[in-house]
C-alpha cells in the first residue's frame, strides 16, 4: 500500500520534477519512456515504450469510459 502511495505522489509531482532537471537528465528520462521521439520548439512527439504505452492506453480508455484495448 505504501509503495502505491509513493507512486501516486511521484506521478503527481512528475511535471515539476522534470522541469527542474538538467537537460541531460531530461533526455535520459525521455529515452526510457519514449521511442521515435522528437523535441521541436518545446513540444515532444513520440511513441511510448512498453509498458508505458499500456498505461497511456488505459488512462485514455478510462477518460472516455471505454474498456482498454
PyMOL commands that set and color helices and strands:
alter all, ss='L'
color gray80, all
select helices_A, chain A and resi 2-20+23-33+52-64
alter helices_A, ss='H'
color red, helices_A
select strands_A, chain A and resi 34-40+43-48
alter strands_A, ss='S'
color yellow, strands_A
deselect
rebuild
show_as cartoon
